[in-house]
Amino acid sequence: MARLERVADRQEILECLTRFCRGMDRFDRDLYLSAFHADAQMAAGPYVGDVQGCYDWARPMHDAGQIATHHSMLNNTVEISGDTAHSETYYLFVGRNRDDSNWLAGGRYIDRLERRAGQWKIALRTNIIEWSGVLPTMPLPFADVPDIYGNGAPARDRSDPSYQRPLINRRAPRKP
């Protein structure tokens, strides 16, 4: 039973970490904040302070600099001790810049999570940026397909297809 509880705790922690990434990429402030306790603190690049302020700093920066962002989680380790967990998550950040170049950065999120009122959320996050670079632009694959966004165009808000319920296909069958 203890192993099952550990697996359930780990899954809840991974879902929490994923909410942060999706919330930032979709500019969904509520989803972003749902990954953190209300009194959580963040150290990310030049920003150090509460997580609400970090979102309010990062969103306009990403909006001005990129037309799309992907905060992707990679390797993850979690040490759980009672209602406290320490997590290290490798990440890959990719942004399609407004000048059509592509910004890549990699690093690690170092988190202290706490289970309060039965919910795992981040209490403290340190963002370790370990490398960064810009790649030259290339045309987006399949951009010339007339109905490529027939099921919805990518968006940094709730109009993004990932929010569509139920998800349905609006594109006509085609075999190229």
N, C-alpha and C positions, 0 to 999 in steps of 0.2 A: 504494500500500500504506500509506503514511503517513496518508493521509486516512481510510482504513478503520480503522486503529488508533486515530486520534483519535475517530472516531465510536464505536467500541467502548469507549474510555475514558470518553467523555462518558455513554454509556448506563449503564455500571457506576456512575458517580458519581450519576446520577439515581436509580438503584435504591437506592443507599446512602442518599440523602436521603429517599427514600420510606419506607425501613424505619424511620427515626426517627419519622416522622409516624404510621405505622400502629402501631408499637410503643407510642407514647404513647396513642393513641386506644383501643387494645384492651387497655391495661394489660398488655402483653406485654413484660416486662422484658428477656428474652433477645433479642427482635427489636429493641427499642430499642437495647440495648447493641451489637448486631451492626453498627450504623451507625458505631461509634466504635472507634478503637484503644484498648487497655486503659489507656494513659496519657494519653488525651485530656482536655482542659480545656474548661470551658463557662462562659460568662458570660450568664446569663438572668435578667432582672429583678434581684431582690436577691441571687440565688444566684451565687457565683463559686467554682469548684472543679472536682473531678473529675466525670465524667459519671455514675458510679454514684450519687454523692451527689445529683446533680441529679434523677435519676429518683426517688430515695427522698424527695426534698423535693416534687417536682411531683405525683407520683401521689396522695398523700393530699390535697393541695390540690384537685386536679381531682375526686377522689372525693367530697370533702366539699361542693364547690361546684356540680358539674354532674352531670346524669344521662347526658349524652353530650357528646363533644367531637369536632370535626373540625379537624385541622391540615392545611390545604390549601396545596399549593405552586402558585405562579403563575409569573411570569417567572423565568428562570434563565439566568445567564451563567456560563461556566466558562473560566478561563485555565489551560491545562496547560503545564507546563514540566518535562519529564522525569518524575520520580516525585512531583512536587508540583503541586497544583492549588489555585487560589483561586476560590471560587464565591460568587455573590450570588444569593439566592433570595428573591423576594417571597413573603410568605405571608398567608393569611387564616385567622384562628382564629375558630371559632364554637363556642360552648358553650350547651347547653340547661341553664340553671341550675335548681337544685332548687326555686326559687320560681316556676318556669315562665317566667321572663323569658329572654331570649336575649342572650348576651354576644358581641360582635364585637370583634375587634382585628386590626390589620394592621401589618405590619412587614417586616423582612428578616432572613434568616439569612445571616451573613457567615462563611464557612467556609474553613479551610485543610485540604485533604485531602492525604493521603500514600498512595502505593502502597507497601505493605510486603508482602513474601512474595507478590507478585502481586495483592494485594487493595487496592482503593481504600476508605479509611475516613476519617472526620473525625478530625483531630488537634486542632483548635481551632475552637470555635464562639462567635461573639458574636451574641446575639439583639438586634436593634434594634427596639424597639416604637415605632411612629410614630403610632398613633391607637387609640382604644378607645371603646366605647359600649355601652349596653344598650338593647335594643328591647323594647317591650311584648309580652306573650304573645298568641298566637293558638292556636286548636285545631290539633292536628296533622292534616294532610290524611289522609283515609281511615281515621282511627282507629276509626270505627264499623263498618268492614268486619269481620265475625265471624272470618274466617280470615286476616286481614292478615299475621299472623306464622306462617302455616302452613309456610313454608319456613325458619322460624327467626326468633327475636326478636333485635333488636340487643342485643349484650352487650359488656361491656368485659373479655372474657377469651376463651379458646379455644372457648367455646360459640357465639360469633358465627358467623352463616352464612358469612362469608368464609373460615373455616377448613374448611368442609365439603368433603370429597373422597370421591367425586365429587359435584359440585353437582347436585342433582335437584330437580324441582318436585313438591311434595306438595299443592299447591292444586288444587282442582277447576276445570275450565274454566268461565268466566263472562264474559258480555258485558253490561256494564251498559247 
